[in-house]
Amino acid sequence: MVLGALQGIPRASVEVTDDAGRIVRLEAPARRVVALYGAFAETLLALGGRDRLVARTSADVQPDIADLPSIGTHMRPDPERVLACRPDLVLQLAGRHEALQQSESLRRLGLVIAVFSLDGFEDLFRVTRHIGTLCGLDAAAKDLVAAWEHRLEALRSRRGNTPAVSVFYEVRYPNLLAAGTKGIVHEIIEAGGGRNVVETPRKLVRLGEEALIDMDPDVYILQKGPMNPDPVPLGLRPHFRGLAAVKTGRVFEVEEAVFARPGPHSLDAAERLEGMLHGVPQRKGEENPPSRKGSPPPGDGRMPEGRP
């Protein structure tokens, strides 16, 4: 529930209920925000709220916020550094026990903590509205979410009755880790016209190579990023050479920060995946301006020449 007048007029207080079930109330919209998860910082940037951010985590090195002081990692923020930033709002991601313990420590120091889940598009839309409310950016949040909802509906309507393409999303290799049916990656696959062959209702799923061979996906996606820094070409993995995706050359490399971090890039990811799966170019007028400088350029992500 939003208390107060419209954006641009001073408000006595703002209030939302976070995903831990706590009422988060501020005497006035937040002007000094510490985002302990990078997607929240990216959301503020997309809302035009760069001036609200007063710190970053050590993993968030994008040019837009590289000059901000680092407060440590998402999982282990340094309480003294956070306090030194004098935030009136700290944003944290729900789910990881260790991270939530750190949030409780910060709350005991008198800071206002808002904890939000980001497991899919509906979460992304809802949390963006909440961040807009807490930071006095309601109108920007409303417009941004409306644009995202329009793009998502356009993706779904374009697919119509077109058969979904079977997709495997590699999170890490070796010790193969895949994207299951819980989380933004699964929803991106579906929105792009794919069918996730890993049907386990978890965000991350450990698999043996034999299970993958039995699934035999039409398309194989490798993410590149902190969890999978240098993906091994499938042609160099003896057991993978017989996969349909390898035989047809439908192996794609994507950026972990774009495809696996729920945030302003998630609709970009779904539209790019649509192009990979169905050969649909990104349509004019549907491009979403990057929420940060240095964002990966559009492209189909196909593995370079000489890589399967």
N, C-alpha and C positions, 0 to 999 in steps of 0.2 A: 504494500500500500504506500502511495506517495503522499506525503504531507507537504502542504505549502502551495505557493502560487506557481505560475508558469515559469519556464526557463527565462533567465534574464532579469527576473525580479527577485530581490533578496528573500530568502525563506528562513523561517525560524529553525526548522529541522527537516531532515529527510530520514526515511526508514524503509528497510526491506527485511524480509526473513531469509536468512541464508540457508544453505543446504545441510547445515548441521542442526537446523531447527531453531537457531537463535535469532532474536530480533536485533538487527544492527541499526542503531540509531545514532545520527550525528546532529549536533546542534546547528550545523550549516553544511552545505555540500563540501565534500573533501577537496582541499587544495594541495595537499601533500600526500601522495600515495606511494607506497612501496608494494610492488607486485612480486610475490615470491614464486610465481610461475610465469614463464615468458609469454604465454598466450594472453594473459591479462594485460601485460604491457602492450602487446600488439593491438589488443582491442581498444585500449585507451588512445593509442596512436591513430587508429582508424576512426575514432570518434573526434579527432582533433584535440585530444587532451594531453598533448606532449608536455604542456606546462604544469600538469598535475604530477608527473612522475619525478620523484626525487632520488631514486636509486634504481639499481638493476642487480640481477644475480650475475655470478661470474660466467654463466653460460650464455648470457644475452649480450652479444657483442655487435649487434647490428648498428650501422652508422648513426641512425637516428638517436640512439641513447648511449652510445659508447662513451660519451663524456661524463656520464653520471657515475657516482661512486658505487662500487660493488659491495654488497652486503654478505657475500659468501654464496653458497649454493642453495638451490631450492630446498633440498633436504636438510641442510645444516646452515641456516643463516646465522650470522654472528649477531647476538642480541645487542651488543654495545654499538655496532655499526648501525643497526636498525634504529636504535634509540637516538643516535647522533643525527639521524635524518629528520627527526621530529615529525613523524608522519601522523596525520589524523585518521588514516585508514591504511590497513594492511590487507592485501588480497592473497588468499592461499587456496590451493587445489585440494579438494577432498580426495580421500581414498588411501593415501599412503600413511601408515600408522606413524612412522618416524617423523614425517613432515608435520602431522597434526600434533604430535607431542611438542615440537618446536613452537607451533602456533600457540599452544596452551601456555608455554613459558613466556611468550611475548604478551599474551593476554594478562598474565599475572603481573607483568611490569606496567600495566595500565594502558596498553595499546588496544585500539579497536580493531578486531580481526573479523573479516568476512570470509567464509569458507564456501566455495562453490564447486559443484561437479561439472565435468565437461565430457560426457560420454556419447554425445551425438549432436545432430543439428538442432533439435529442440532445446537441448541444454544450452548450446551456444547462443541461440536467439534469446532465451530467457535471461541468461547471465549477462548478456550485453545490455539488455534493458535495465537490469539491476545496477550494473556499473554506471550506466547513464544516470540513473536516479541518484546514486550515492555521490556522484561527481558533478551534479548539476548539468548534465549533458543529455537530458531527456529527449529533446527534439532530435539531436543528432543520432541517438540510439534508435529512436523510432524509425527514422528515415533509413538508417543502415540496415536494420533488421528487415524492413519492408523490401528493400532491394535484394537482400539475400533470399528471402522467401520467394520472391518473384523468379529469381534465377533457379532455385531448387525446383519450383513447380514447372518451369520451362524444361528442365532436364527430364523430369518424370514424364511430362506430356510428350516430349519428342520420342521417347522410347516406345510408348504405346504398347503394342503387342509384339514388338521385336524381341526375339528370344535373347535371354541374357547369356553373356559369354562367361564361361567358368574361369575363375581367377584365383591364383594363389599369391598371397602377399608375404614375402619374406621379411621378417623383422631383424633376424640375426642368423649368421652362419659363420663357422660351424656351430655344433650344438643347436640344431635347427629350431628356430622360434618363429611362429607364424601369428598372423592376426586372426583372432577368433571373431565371434559374432557380437561381442560387446565392445563398443567403442567407435570412435569417429572413422577409423579406417574401413570398417565393415559398411558403415553408412555411405561413405564415399564410393566404395565399390558398387553398391546397389544404385546410388544416384547416377553413376556413370554408365549404367547399363550392364553391370557384371553380376555374377553370382559367386559369392565366397565359397570355395570348396571346403573350407574348414568350418564345420558347423558347431564346434564346441562353444558354449555360451560363456566364454571368458575373453578378456581383452588380448591376452598373450597365451599361446598354446605351444607346448613342447611337442615336437613330432620326430618320429624316426623316418629315415629316408624311404623305408618300405611303404609307410602310410602315404607319403607324398606320391610315390610312383603309382599306387593304387588310385589316387585321386586324379592323376594325369590331367592337369588343368590346360585349357586352351591358351591362357596367358599367364606368364610368370612375372611378378613384379618384385624387384629387389629395392629395398630402401637403402639410401646411403646417408650416413650421419653418425652421431655418437654411438648408437647401438650397433651399427654395421659400417664401420669406417671405410673399409675397402672391400666391397663385395667381390667374391671370387667368381670369375666367369663360369657359367654353367657348363661350358664345354670342357672345363678343367676338373669337373666333378664327375668321375666315371659313371656313377649310378644315375646321373641326371640326363645323360645324353639321349636317352630314349623317350623323354617326355615330349608330348605333342607340341608344347610351347617352344621347345628347343628346335625341334625338327622344322617348324614353320617360321622360326625367327621371331616369335612374338614374346620376347623377353625385354622388359623395360626397366630402366633404373630411374628412381624418383628420389626427391629430397625428403629426408625424414621430417625436417622442420615444416614442410608444406603439407605432406600427406598424413603424418602421424600426430602432429600437434594441433588440437582443435582450436580454431581461431579464425581470423579474417581470411586466411589462405585456404580454408577448407572448401569453399565453393569453387575457387580457382582449381583446386585439386580434382574435384568431381568433374569439372568441365574439361580439364586436360585428359582425365581418364576416359571420358566419353570419346575423345578424339583417338586415343590409343585403341580402344576396343571396337569402335564403329566407324573410324575414319571421318568423324565429324569435326570440321574446323571450328575454332572458337568463333562465335558469331559476333558481328560488329554490334557494339552497343551493350554487349554482355560482359565485356572485359571489366574486371574489378581492379582499379588502381592499387598497386602494392601498398600495404600498410606500413612498409618500412623501406628505406633505400637499400639497395643491394639485394633485393629479392631475386630469386632465380628467374631467368627469362623463360617465357613460354616455350613449349616444345613438346614433342611426343615422348621424350625420355628414352627412346630406343637406344639400346646399347651401341656404342661406337663401332665403326668398322673393325673387324678382327676380333670382336667380342661377341659371343653367341647371343 
